[in-house]
Amino acid sequence: MLQDFEQKTINVENEIQKRMQKMEKDLQERERKFQEEMERQLNIINILKGATEKEWEEVNSREIRLEIERNELETNKQQLKSELEMLELDKELIKHESFLCPEMVKFVKEQMSQRFEEMEKDLQERERNFQEEMEREFDNTNILKDVTEKEWEEVKYERTRLENERNKHETKKQ
């Protein structure tokens, strides 16, 4: 009977040891999977971060380009104004030049009128193009900002969740 009891005790101890080994093995497997998932998520976070930084750089370069174009447009406007003033002076000159033949005056007036119309059209076209470009850039920037903020919120949440899980596993290990 004593031998039977000792044998059962040994069997129970062996069973407990097997269960503990199995539990340890399961725990190690879960930790390994957790580490793999954490690394995968961190890689995704880093990829998103890199893509977001690149997009912000592109937005900044577009803003710089638009500022340059805006300055060029303003310079062109000033040039056109200057040319218009010159045309007005020419017009005044023609009015006071009585020694010119009427055909010549008519020709010069037509040329000035055509030039004036072309300059006006060019200025309007440039302003319209610039305004359209500004609106597109503004829309793109706002869309990018919204998407980026949402992505960053998701990334922050995921990072916090992963860190909490890692801390739990480390605490359980100890």
C-alpha positions in Angstrom: 0.0 0.0 0.0 2.8 2.4 0.8 4.4 1.5 -2.5 1.1 2.1 -4.2 0.9 5.5 -2.5 4.5 6.4 -3.5 3.8 5.4 -7.0 0.7 7.5 -7.2 2.7 10.4 -5.7 5.4 10.0 -8.3 2.7 9.8 -11.1 1.1 13.0 -9.8 4.4 14.8 -9.6 5.2 13.7 -13.1 1.8 14.8 -14.3 2.3 18.2 -12.6 5.7 18.5 -14.2 4.4 17.7 -17.6 1.6 20.2 -17.2 4.0 22.9 -16.1 6.3 22.1 -19.0 3.3 22.3 -21.4 2.2 25.6 -19.8 5.7 27.0 -20.1 5.9 25.9 -23.7 2.5 27.5 -24.5 3.6 30.7 -22.7 6.8 30.8 -24.7 4.9 30.3 -27.9 2.4 33.1 -27.0 5.3 35.4 -26.2 7.0 34.6 -29.5 3.8 35.3 -31.4 3.3 38.5 -29.4 6.9 39.7 -30.1 6.3 38.9 -33.8 3.0 40.9 -33.9 4.6 43.7 -32.0 7.5 43.9 -34.4 5.1 43.8 -37.4 3.0 46.6 -35.9 6.1 48.7 -35.2 7.2 48.2 -38.7 3.8 49.4 -40.0 4.1 52.4 -37.7 7.5 53.2 -39.0 6.4 52.8 -42.6 3.4 55.1 -41.9 5.6 57.6 -40.2 8.1 57.6 -43.1 5.3 58.1 -45.6 3.7 60.8 -43.6 7.0 62.7 -43.2 7.6 62.4 -47.0 4.1 63.7 -47.7 4.7 66.7 -45.4 7.9 67.4 -47.2 6.1 67.4 -50.5 3.4 69.7 -49.1 6.1 72.1 -47.8 7.9 72.1 -51.2 4.6 72.8 -52.9 4.0 75.7 -50.6 7.4 77.1 -51.4 6.8 76.6 -55.1 3.4 78.3 -54.8 5.0 81.2 -52.9 7.6 81.6 -55.7 4.8 81.5 -58.3 2.8 84.1 -56.3 5.8 86.4 -56.2 6.3 85.9 -59.9 2.7 86.7 -60.6 2.9 89.8 -58.5 6.0 90.9 -60.4 4.2 90.2 -63.7 1.3 92.3 -62.5 3.6 95.2 -61.8 5.2 94.8 -65.2 1.8 94.8 -66.9 0.8 97.9 -64.9 3.9 99.6 -66.0 3.3 98.7 -69.6 -0.3 99.9 -69.3 1.0 103.2 -68.0 3.3 103.4 -70.9 0.5 102.7 -73.3 -1.6 105.4 -71.7 1.4 107.8 -72.2 1.6 106.7 -75.8 -2.1 107.3 -76.2 -1.8 110.8 -74.8 1.2 111.4 -77.0 -0.8 110.4 -80.0 -3.6 112.7 -79.1 -1.3 115.6 -79.0 0.6 114.8 -82.1 -1.3 116.6 -84.8 1.4 116.2 -87.3 0.8 112.5 -87.7 -1.4 111.3 -90.5 -4.8 109.9 -89.5 -4.0 106.5 -90.9 -0.9 106.3 -88.7 -2.8 107.4 -85.7 -5.5 104.8 -86.4 -2.9 102.1 -86.9 -1.0 103.0 -83.6 -4.3 103.1 -81.7 -5.3 99.6 -83.1 -1.9 98.2 -82.1 -2.1 99.7 -78.7 -5.6 98.4 -78.2 -4.6 94.9 -79.3 -1.6 94.9 -77.0 -3.7 96.2 -74.2 -6.3 93.4 -74.7 -3.6 90.8 -74.9 -2.0 92.0 -71.7 -5.3 92.0 -69.9 -6.1 88.5 -71.1 -2.7 87.3 -70.1 -3.0 88.8 -66.7 -6.5 87.3 -66.2 -5.3 83.9 -67.3 -2.4 84.0 -65.0 -4.5 85.1 -62.0 -7.1 82.4 -62.8 -4.4 79.7 -63.1 -2.8 80.8 -59.9 -6.1 80.9 -58.0 -7.0 77.4 -59.3 -3.6 76.1 -58.3 -3.9 77.6 -54.8 -7.3 76.1 -54.4 -6.1 72.6 -55.4 -3.1 72.9 -53.1 -5.3 74.0 -50.2 -7.6 71.1 -50.8 -4.7 68.7 -51.1 -3.1 70.0 -47.9 -6.3 69.8 -45.9 -7.0 66.3 -47.1 -3.5 65.2 -46.3 -3.7 66.9 -42.9 -7.0 65.1 -42.1 -5.7 61.7 -43.3 -2.4 62.2 -41.5 -4.0 63.2 -38.2 -6.3 60.2 -38.3 -3.4 57.9 -39.2 -1.2 59.3 -36.4 -4.1 58.8 -33.9 -4.3 55.2 -35.0 -0.5 54.8 -34.8 -0.4 56.3 -31.3 -3.2 54.1 -30.1 -1.6 50.9 -31.6 1.8 51.8 -30.1 0.3 52.3 -26.6 -1.7 49.1 -26.9 1.5 47.2 -27.9 3.5 48.7 -25.1 0.8 47.8 -22.5 0.7 44.3 -23.8 4.5 44.0 -23.6 4.5 45.3 -20.1 1.8 42.8 -19.0 3.9 39.9 -20.5 7.0 41.2 -18.8 5.2 41.5 -15.5 3.8 37.9 -15.9 7.3 36.6 -16.6 8.6 38.0 -13.4 
